[in-house]
């Protein structure tokens, strides 16, 4: 376990990330702090940044130059290749180098899995472990964590540590998502993709209806599916599958959709006079819990699966955590009161799965046990989510 320090208003923010001592991939969206963390942790490493035009052109034209560079600096025991997805052809050579130079540690970062899916990760045949970098979590920020601010701006380190976070968040999508899509030639019509980004934001935390989105964007359904795939490959969106194990009821079969950060979602989501602030805040709160669960899950020794649960009759639980250590059903509500109707989904799930534990997260101040369901303030729950999480 290593700790990276970030500065915010002159104060130190600790960043905790578990990593192996062997070669590994470090994936995560841009702005989550991958390069910053690696430069501090491996200050003496041989660093190759494929975002730099000269580096990119050099290795693109002559991949074998990597071997010459490493052999020319035998004192460098750690080799970091930043944004490896830009030249996935290097992976076959890296595979060979890992086998030949067992004393070397290769660290490969990426902010997109698209090209690697097609050409690369399997080439390493398990020789490199996959690690993930996420936005900050409340446990890392400690007293600096502000729930209302997180709901509005999200928790990207790039944003949290900025002097003007709103301005940085607004620039993030223009400088990253659209630029990445354009540079990689992932879509020929950027205007269509921009309309799609707005349209899909209305699906945040909901079952994906590609037919509706295609009508709104005036593009084919297959194009919408391809656009969703692009977002997932860029690591800025996720599909959340439904929990179907040992189902006793009819369960729907469609995934839910989430952008990876509450601030990114809020920026993309157009707002008008018909929008209810309470509704937007509720989806943002659910998103914030989801991104915490994903980040926490990547830090524990035995990763669990994250699902949601919904019957064909509309009974639903926001998140199901399922694995060796935890079996949790979590419902999130942007309310300061605990109403019986809000516990309906959890009660149904606990009835079907008595082995699980129900957790209701809300905006109140008291932690209580009601009908065998642990009801606790959302902020308290988020701050508890760390490697040693216990309820």
C-alpha positions as CSV (number, residue, x, y, z in Angstrom):
1,X,0.0,0.0,0.0
2,X,1.4,3.4,-0.9
3,X,0.3,6.9,-0.2
4,X,0.5,9.8,-2.7
5,X,0.1,13.3,-1.5
6,X,-2.0,15.9,-3.4
7,X,-2.2,19.6,-2.6
8,X,-5.4,21.5,-2.0
9,X,-5.2,25.0,-0.5
10,X,-1.8,24.1,0.9
11,X,-3.1,21.0,2.7
12,X,-2.2,17.4,2.0
13,X,-4.7,15.0,0.6
14,X,-3.5,11.3,1.0
15,X,-4.2,9.0,-1.9
16,X,-4.2,5.3,-1.1
17,X,-3.7,2.7,-3.8
18,X,-2.8,-1.0,-3.5
19,X,-0.4,-2.2,-6.2
20,X,1.6,-5.3,-6.9
21,X,5.4,-5.6,-6.9
22,X,5.3,-7.2,-10.3
23,X,4.4,-5.7,-13.7
24,X,0.9,-4.3,-13.9
25,X,-1.6,-2.3,-15.9
26,X,-3.0,0.9,-14.3
27,X,-6.2,1.9,-16.0
28,X,-8.5,4.8,-15.3
29,X,-10.0,7.9,-17.0
30,X,-7.8,10.9,-17.5
31,X,-7.8,13.2,-14.5
32,X,-7.9,10.5,-11.9
33,X,-4.2,11.0,-11.0
34,X,-2.5,8.0,-12.6
35,X,0.6,9.8,-13.8
36,X,0.9,12.0,-10.7
37,X,0.8,9.0,-8.5
38,X,3.3,7.0,-10.5
39,X,5.8,9.9,-10.8
40,X,5.8,10.3,-7.0
41,X,5.9,6.6,-6.3
42,X,8.5,5.6,-9.0
43,X,10.5,8.8,-9.3
44,X,13.6,7.0,-10.7
45,X,11.7,5.0,-13.4
46,X,12.4,5.1,-17.1
47,X,9.3,7.0,-18.3
48,X,7.8,6.8,-21.8
49,X,4.9,9.2,-22.4
50,X,3.0,8.2,-25.5
51,X,0.9,11.4,-25.3
52,X,4.0,13.3,-26.3
53,X,4.1,13.7,-30.1
54,X,7.8,13.0,-30.5
55,X,7.7,9.9,-28.3
56,X,4.6,8.6,-30.0
57,X,6.1,9.0,-33.5
58,X,9.4,7.4,-32.4
59,X,7.9,4.2,-31.0
60,X,5.1,4.1,-33.7
61,X,7.8,4.0,-36.4
62,X,10.3,1.8,-34.6
63,X,8.7,-0.3,-31.8
64,X,12.1,-2.2,-31.4
65,X,13.5,1.1,-30.1
66,X,11.9,0.2,-26.7
67,X,14.3,-2.7,-26.3
68,X,17.3,-0.6,-27.2
69,X,16.2,2.1,-24.7
70,X,15.8,-0.4,-21.9
71,X,19.1,-2.2,-22.6
72,X,20.9,1.2,-22.8
73,X,19.8,2.0,-19.2
74,X,20.3,-1.2,-17.2
75,X,20.1,0.7,-13.9
76,X,16.4,1.4,-14.5
77,X,14.5,-1.4,-12.8
78,X,11.0,0.2,-13.4
79,X,9.8,1.0,-16.9
80,X,6.6,3.1,-17.1
81,X,4.8,3.4,-20.4
82,X,2.0,6.0,-20.2
83,X,-1.1,5.7,-22.4
84,X,-0.1,2.3,-23.8
85,X,-3.4,2.1,-25.8
86,X,-2.0,4.6,-28.3
87,X,0.5,2.0,-29.6
88,X,-0.9,-1.4,-28.6
89,X,1.6,-3.1,-31.0
90,X,4.2,-2.5,-28.3
91,X,2.5,-5.1,-26.1
92,X,3.9,-8.2,-27.9
93,X,7.4,-6.8,-27.4
94,X,6.7,-5.9,-23.7
95,X,5.5,-9.5,-23.2
96,X,8.8,-10.8,-24.5
97,X,10.7,-8.3,-22.3
98,X,8.8,-9.3,-19.2
99,X,9.8,-13.0,-19.9
100,X,13.5,-12.1,-20.6
101,X,14.1,-9.4,-18.0
102,X,12.4,-10.8,-14.9
103,X,14.2,-8.2,-12.7
104,X,12.3,-5.4,-14.4
105,X,8.9,-4.1,-13.5
106,X,6.8,-2.8,-16.3
107,X,3.9,-0.5,-15.5
108,X,1.5,0.3,-18.3
109,X,-1.1,3.0,-18.0
110,X,-4.2,3.5,-20.1
111,X,-7.3,5.8,-20.3
112,X,-9.0,3.7,-23.0
113,X,-9.4,0.0,-23.4
114,X,-10.7,0.2,-27.0
115,X,-7.6,-0.7,-29.0
116,X,-6.3,-3.0,-26.3
117,X,-9.4,-5.1,-26.4
118,X,-8.9,-5.6,-30.1
119,X,-5.1,-6.1,-30.2
120,X,-3.5,-6.5,-27.0
121,X,-4.2,-7.3,-23.3
122,X,-4.4,-11.0,-23.9
123,X,-0.9,-10.9,-25.4
124,X,0.5,-10.5,-21.9
125,X,-1.2,-13.8,-21.0
126,X,-1.6,-12.8,-17.4
127,X,2.0,-11.5,-17.0
128,X,0.7,-8.1,-15.8
129,X,-2.0,-7.6,-13.1
130,X,-4.8,-5.1,-13.8
131,X,-5.1,-2.2,-11.3
132,X,-7.6,0.7,-11.5
133,X,-7.4,4.3,-10.6
134,X,-10.7,6.0,-9.7
135,X,-11.8,9.5,-8.6
136,X,-11.2,10.3,-5.0
137,X,-13.3,8.6,-2.3
138,X,-14.5,10.2,0.9
139,X,-12.2,8.1,3.1
140,X,-9.2,9.6,1.2
141,X,-10.3,13.2,1.5
142,X,-11.3,12.9,5.2
143,X,-12.4,16.3,6.6
144,X,-12.0,17.8,3.1
145,X,-14.9,15.7,1.8
146,X,-18.0,17.8,1.3
147,X,-21.0,15.9,0.2
148,X,-22.9,18.8,-1.4
149,X,-19.8,19.8,-3.3
150,X,-19.1,16.2,-4.4
151,X,-22.7,16.0,-5.7
152,X,-22.3,19.1,-7.7
153,X,-18.6,18.8,-9.0
154,X,-17.8,15.2,-8.5
155,X,-14.5,13.9,-7.1
156,X,-12.0,13.9,-10.0
157,X,-8.6,14.8,-8.5
158,X,-8.1,17.1,-11.5
159,X,-11.2,19.0,-10.4
160,X,-11.0,18.7,-6.6
161,X,-7.5,20.1,-6.5
162,X,-8.1,23.0,-8.9
163,X,-8.4,26.6,-7.8
164,X,-11.5,26.9,-10.0
165,X,-13.1,23.5,-10.1
166,X,-16.2,24.5,-12.0
167,X,-14.1,25.8,-14.9
168,X,-11.9,22.7,-15.0
169,X,-15.0,20.4,-15.0
170,X,-16.5,22.3,-17.9
171,X,-13.2,22.0,-19.8
172,X,-12.8,18.3,-19.0
173,X,-15.3,16.9,-21.5
174,X,-14.2,19.3,-24.3
175,X,-10.5,18.5,-23.7
176,X,-10.8,14.8,-23.1
177,X,-13.9,13.0,-24.3
178,X,-14.6,14.8,-27.5
179,X,-10.8,15.2,-28.2
180,X,-10.2,11.5,-27.6
181,X,-13.1,10.5,-29.8
182,X,-12.0,12.8,-32.6
183,X,-8.3,11.9,-32.4
184,X,-8.9,8.2,-32.4
185,X,-11.5,8.5,-35.2
186,X,-14.0,6.7,-33.2
187,X,-16.9,8.5,-34.9
188,X,-17.2,10.4,-38.1
189,X,-19.9,12.8,-36.9
190,X,-18.9,14.6,-33.7
191,X,-22.2,16.6,-33.7
192,X,-24.2,13.4,-33.5
193,X,-21.9,12.1,-30.7
194,X,-22.4,15.4,-28.8
195,X,-26.1,15.1,-29.0
196,X,-25.8,11.5,-27.9
197,X,-23.8,12.6,-24.8
198,X,-26.7,14.8,-23.7
199,X,-29.3,12.2,-24.5
200,X,-27.6,9.4,-22.6
201,X,-27.2,11.6,-19.5
202,X,-31.0,11.3,-19.0
203,X,-30.4,7.5,-18.7
204,X,-28.1,7.9,-15.7
205,X,-29.0,5.3,-13.1
206,X,-31.7,3.9,-15.4
207,X,-32.2,1.0,-17.7
208,X,-30.8,1.8,-21.1
209,X,-33.4,2.3,-23.8
210,X,-31.5,2.5,-27.1
211,X,-34.6,3.0,-29.1
212,X,-35.6,6.1,-27.3
213,X,-32.0,7.5,-27.5
214,X,-31.8,6.8,-31.2
215,X,-35.0,8.8,-31.8
216,X,-33.8,11.7,-29.7
217,X,-30.4,11.8,-31.5
218,X,-31.8,11.0,-35.0
219,X,-29.3,8.2,-35.4
220,X,-29.7,4.4,-35.9
221,X,-30.0,2.2,-32.9
222,X,-26.8,0.4,-33.8
223,X,-25.0,3.7,-33.7
224,X,-26.3,4.4,-30.2
225,X,-25.0,1.0,-29.1
226,X,-21.6,1.8,-30.7
227,X,-21.5,5.2,-28.9
228,X,-22.3,3.5,-25.6
229,X,-19.4,1.1,-26.3
230,X,-17.1,4.0,-26.9
231,X,-17.9,5.5,-23.5
232,X,-17.3,2.2,-21.8
233,X,-14.0,1.7,-23.6
234,X,-12.9,5.2,-22.6
235,X,-13.6,4.1,-19.0
236,X,-16.0,7.0,-18.4
237,X,-19.2,5.0,-18.3
238,X,-20.3,1.6,-17.0
239,X,-23.1,-0.9,-17.5
240,X,-24.5,-2.2,-14.2
241,X,-26.0,-5.7,-14.7
242,X,-29.0,-7.1,-12.9
243,X,-28.6,-9.6,-10.0
244,X,-30.2,-12.9,-11.1
245,X,-28.6,-15.5,-8.9
246,X,-31.1,-18.0,-7.5
247,X,-34.0,-15.7,-8.5
248,X,-37.3,-16.4,-7.0
249,X,-39.2,-13.8,-9.0
250,X,-39.3,-12.7,-12.6
251,X,-36.3,-10.3,-13.0
252,X,-35.7,-7.9,-15.8
253,X,-32.7,-8.6,-18.1
254,X,-31.5,-5.1,-19.0
255,X,-28.4,-3.3,-17.7
256,X,-28.5,0.2,-16.1
257,X,-26.2,3.0,-17.2
258,X,-23.8,5.2,-15.2
259,X,-21.2,7.8,-16.0
260,X,-18.2,7.2,-13.7
261,X,-18.4,10.5,-11.8
262,X,-21.3,12.6,-10.4
263,X,-19.7,15.9,-11.6
264,X,-19.3,14.6,-15.1
265,X,-22.9,13.5,-15.1
266,X,-24.1,16.9,-13.8
267,X,-22.2,18.8,-16.4
268,X,-23.5,16.6,-19.3
269,X,-27.1,16.6,-18.1
270,X,-29.0,19.6,-19.6
271,X,-31.3,21.4,-17.1
272,X,-34.5,23.2,-17.9
273,X,-37.5,24.7,-16.1
274,X,-39.3,21.3,-16.0
275,X,-36.4,19.6,-14.1
276,X,-36.9,19.0,-10.4
277,X,-33.7,19.8,-8.4
278,X,-34.6,17.0,-5.9
279,X,-34.6,14.5,-8.8
280,X,-31.3,15.6,-10.2
281,X,-29.7,15.5,-6.7
282,X,-31.1,12.0,-6.1
283,X,-29.5,10.7,-9.2
284,X,-26.3,12.4,-8.4
285,X,-26.3,10.9,-4.9
286,X,-26.9,7.4,-6.4
287,X,-24.0,8.1,-8.8
288,X,-21.7,9.2,-6.0
289,X,-22.4,6.0,-4.0
290,X,-21.9,3.9,-7.2
291,X,-18.5,5.4,-7.9
292,X,-17.4,4.9,-4.3
293,X,-18.5,1.3,-4.4
294,X,-16.5,0.7,-7.6
295,X,-13.4,2.4,-6.2
296,X,-13.6,0.6,-2.9
297,X,-14.2,-2.8,-4.6
298,X,-10.9,-2.4,-6.5
299,X,-9.0,-1.9,-3.2
300,X,-10.1,-5.1,-1.4
301,X,-8.3,-8.4,-1.7
302,X,-11.2,-10.3,-3.1
303,X,-13.1,-8.2,-5.5
304,X,-16.9,-8.5,-5.4
305,X,-19.4,-8.1,-8.1
306,X,-21.7,-5.1,-8.2
307,X,-25.3,-5.4,-9.5
308,X,-28.7,-3.9,-9.1
309,X,-32.0,-5.8,-8.6
310,X,-35.3,-5.2,-10.2
311,X,-38.3,-7.4,-10.7
312,X,-40.7,-7.2,-13.6
313,X,-43.2,-5.7,-11.2
314,X,-40.9,-2.8,-10.6
315,X,-39.6,-3.7,-7.1
316,X,-36.0,-2.5,-7.1
317,X,-32.8,-2.2,-5.0
318,X,-30.1,0.2,-6.3
319,X,-27.0,-1.9,-5.6
320,X,-26.2,-5.5,-4.7
321,X,-22.6,-6.3,-3.5
322,X,-22.0,-10.0,-3.9
323,X,-18.8,-11.9,-3.1
324,X,-17.0,-14.0,-0.6
325,X,-17.0,-11.4,2.2
326,X,-20.0,-9.2,1.6
327,X,-23.5,-9.8,0.4
328,X,-25.2,-6.4,0.7
329,X,-28.3,-4.9,-0.7
330,X,-28.0,-1.0,-0.7
331,X,-30.8,1.5,-1.4
332,X,-30.0,5.2,-1.8
333,X,-32.5,8.0,-1.2
334,X,-32.0,11.7,-1.2
335,X,-34.3,12.3,1.7
336,X,-33.8,13.2,5.4
337,X,-36.6,10.9,6.5
338,X,-37.0,7.1,6.5
339,X,-40.3,6.1,5.0
340,X,-41.7,2.6,5.0
341,X,-42.2,2.8,1.2
342,X,-38.5,3.5,0.7
343,X,-37.7,0.2,2.4
344,X,-40.0,-1.9,0.2
345,X,-37.4,-3.1,-2.2
346,X,-34.9,-4.0,0.5
347,X,-37.5,-6.0,2.4
348,X,-38.4,-7.9,-0.7
349,X,-34.8,-8.7,-1.5
350,X,-34.1,-9.7,2.1
351,X,-37.1,-12.0,2.0
352,X,-35.7,-13.7,-1.1
353,X,-32.1,-13.6,0.1
354,X,-32.0,-13.9,3.9
355,X,-28.3,-14.4,3.7
356,X,-27.8,-10.8,2.7
357,X,-27.8,-7.6,4.7
358,X,-29.9,-4.6,3.9
359,X,-28.5,-1.0,4.0
360,X,-30.6,2.1,3.5
361,X,-28.6,5.3,2.8
362,X,-30.3,8.7,3.3
363,X,-29.5,12.3,4.0
364,X,-30.6,12.2,7.7
365,X,-28.3,12.3,10.7
366,X,-29.2,9.2,12.7
367,X,-28.1,5.6,12.3
368,X,-30.8,3.2,13.3
369,X,-31.9,-0.4,12.7
370,X,-35.4,-0.8,11.4
371,X,-37.0,-4.1,10.3
372,X,-33.5,-5.6,10.2
373,X,-32.3,-2.9,7.8
374,X,-29.4,-0.7,8.8
375,X,-30.4,2.9,8.0
376,X,-27.4,5.3,8.1
377,X,-26.4,8.7,6.8
378,X,-25.0,8.5,3.3
379,X,-22.0,10.6,4.2
380,X,-21.1,8.3,7.1
381,X,-21.3,5.3,4.9
382,X,-19.1,6.8,2.2
383,X,-16.4,7.7,4.8
384,X,-16.4,4.1,6.1
385,X,-15.7,2.7,2.6
386,X,-12.0,1.9,2.7
387,X,-9.9,-1.3,2.6
388,X,-10.9,-2.2,6.1
389,X,-14.6,-1.5,5.6
390,X,-17.0,-2.8,8.3
391,X,-20.6,-2.0,9.1
